[in-house]
Amino acid sequence: MLHLQHLSLGYQGRQVFGCDSLSFHRGERVAIVGASGAGKSTLLGHIHQQLAAEAALCAQAQGLVDGLSVFHNVYMGALARHHWSYNLLNLAWPLAGHKSAIRALCDELELDCPLTTAVGRLSGGQRQRVALARALYQNKDIFIGDEPLSALDPLMAQRLLSRIQARHHSTIMVLHNKQQALNYFDRIIGIAEGRVILDSPTANLDASALDSFYLDTAADATS
Ligand SMILES: Nc1ncnc2c1ncn2[C@@H]1O[C@H](COP(=O)(O)OP(=O)(O)OP(=O)(O)O)[C@@H](O)[C@H]1O
């Protein structure tokens, strides 16, 4: 699906992530873990650039428009699928088909507020689910997420993780929860100081293998 070679990523001439070779395969569910500042988001952004046509990104910086409704923010996920005039019409007078599809998606994400609610009035966890709904509304085959469930309680995060994975043939996700990484992903990539220091099938790992990545173990009791 994607083969990265001799990769060097950085800002203003400073490399923050580098690797000789890193591949992502169709059908894989890959968790990326590492301490803050390790280079995870930089790598994820590059992966999304390479796979943009077939992948939806749910970024850490959600980019929601606070003054607009839940409906409008989620609909933004569909903008690229339609002509600008159709989008304009639907943003001004939401069509029944999109309203019901977005309602169903929000229900699936356990977001029960009215679609007319301004996003600026929502809690952190609700906002995160609006951003997630917008990414899912892109209807892409691959889901790329940068801590997309970090504001949710562990049980809800696990339920939504299963639903995200059921909707996409491949998932690449940065996350900070050890048990979620071990239970819901086929492969774990560990990054430290801009290098890949772990790349292994989850089946070959136990919880102690992830200790050096400072992962949150809050979900241990619920798994
Ligand atoms: N836009 C930017 N301009 C300059 N430096 C940046 C920029 N974005 C990130 N960096 C730097 O690159 C390094 C890696 O950042 P990155 O966001 O990829 O790490 P991360 O592992 O995702 O961290 P976190 O878990 O805190 O999100 C950090 O030193 C950060 O300060």
The ligand as a MOL file (V3000), in Angstrom:
LIG
                    3D

  0  0  0     0  0            999 V3000
M  V30 BEGIN CTAB
M  V30 COUNTS 31 33 0 0 0
M  V30 BEGIN ATOM
M  V30 1 N 5.2900 22.9030 12.3160 0
M  V30 2 C 6.4310 22.6760 12.9760 0
M  V30 3 N 7.4650 23.5140 12.8840 0
M  V30 4 C 8.6290 23.2790 13.5330 0
M  V30 5 N 8.8450 22.2070 14.3150 0
M  V30 6 C 7.8320 21.3320 14.4620 0
M  V30 7 C 6.5710 21.5160 13.7940 0
M  V30 8 N 5.7760 20.4720 14.1130 0
M  V30 9 C 6.4790 19.6940 14.9380 0
M  V30 10 N 7.7150 20.1990 15.1510 0
M  V30 11 C 8.7750 19.5960 15.9730 0
M  V30 12 O 9.0550 18.3150 15.4620 0
M  V30 13 C 9.2840 17.3910 16.5250 0
M  V30 14 C 8.3280 16.2140 16.3750 0
M  V30 15 O 7.0050 16.7150 16.5190 0
M  V30 16 P 5.7340 15.7810 16.3010 0
M  V30 17 O 4.5270 16.6470 16.4500 0
M  V30 18 O 5.9020 15.0240 15.0590 0
M  V30 19 O 5.8820 14.8010 17.5530 0
M  V30 20 P 4.8070 13.8170 18.1880 0
M  V30 21 O 5.5340 12.5580 18.5000 0
M  V30 22 O 3.6180 13.7080 17.3320 0
M  V30 23 O 4.4420 14.5700 19.5340 0
M  V30 24 P 3.0440 14.5980 20.3690 0
M  V30 25 O 2.8340 13.2180 20.9170 0
M  V30 26 O 3.3230 15.6080 21.4420 0
M  V30 27 O 1.9700 15.0190 19.4170 0
M  V30 28 C 9.1190 18.1740 17.8210 0
M  V30 29 O 10.4110 18.5500 18.2750 0
M  V30 30 C 8.3240 19.3860 17.4120 0
M  V30 31 O 8.6680 20.4930 18.2030 0
M  V30 END ATOM
M  V30 BEGIN BOND
M  V30 1 1 1 2
M  V30 2 1 2 3
M  V30 3 2 2 7
M  V30 4 2 3 4
M  V30 5 1 4 5
M  V30 6 2 5 6
M  V30 7 1 6 7
M  V30 8 1 6 10
M  V30 9 1 7 8
M  V30 10 2 8 9
M  V30 11 1 9 10
M  V30 12 1 10 11
M  V30 13 1 11 12
M  V30 14 1 11 30
M  V30 15 1 12 13
M  V30 16 1 13 14
M  V30 17 1 13 28
M  V30 18 1 14 15
M  V30 19 1 15 16
M  V30 20 2 16 17
M  V30 21 1 16 18
M  V30 22 1 16 19
M  V30 23 1 19 20
M  V30 24 2 20 21
M  V30 25 1 20 22
M  V30 26 1 20 23
M  V30 27 1 23 24
M  V30 28 2 24 25
M  V30 29 1 24 26
M  V30 30 1 24 27
M  V30 31 1 28 29
M  V30 32 1 28 30
M  V30 33 1 30 31
M  V30 END BOND
M  V30 END CTAB
M  END
